[in-house]
């Protein structure tokens, strides 16, 4: 057993939950890039999160392509491949606040429109509607009180549960971590293990791939 593990029993159990999301269309709408820039500045933080982090759940089966809704719209509906590529290149894992992520996205759009002023007012094929989600948490029967039970639970839950605890939690935790890593750190005293899991790249793998990486990391600490 890995020497990092001093106490295999957690101080508090981990309860696996799943979640359903009720999508809400917000007040902000953009029919061209100039309107998009203005709406990006005004929309609530939940919308920024929706169109970046939550994109993974909606397109979890896609291994290649644009990593967020903003990039996809710029490419597919505005025919601005350069802007789409720049928006897609943003590594959301490097941000510790939605406000900072918003500013980076705005900087990219502003810089692009300064270089391509003719693109600002060109009508998009389809408008971009800024959305957010209301989350309904759905408890499951799976509970873990040790690493072995945790690994078993990870293998059994749906990918919606993986998304809820590993991605959705980031909005609640101010992008600092995820539910799995917090539990490993605070209830099992395995901070290093939690850090390894938190570093998993959520955009170079499907949600099923994310699950397998987490299980592999946890099992490597057990054996």
Secondary structure, DSSP 8 states (H G I E B T S, - for coil): --TT-S-SEEEEEEEEEEEEEEEEEEEEEESSHHHHHHHHHHS-HHHHHHHHTTHHHHTTT-SSS-SSHHHHHHHHTT--HHHHHHHHT--GGG-S-HHHHHHHHHHHHHHHHHH-GGGTT---SS-EEEEEEEEEEEEEEEEEEEHHHHHHHHHHS-HHHHHIIIIIHHHHTTTS--HHHHHHHHTT--HHHHHHHHT--TTSS-HHHHHHHHHHHHHHHH-
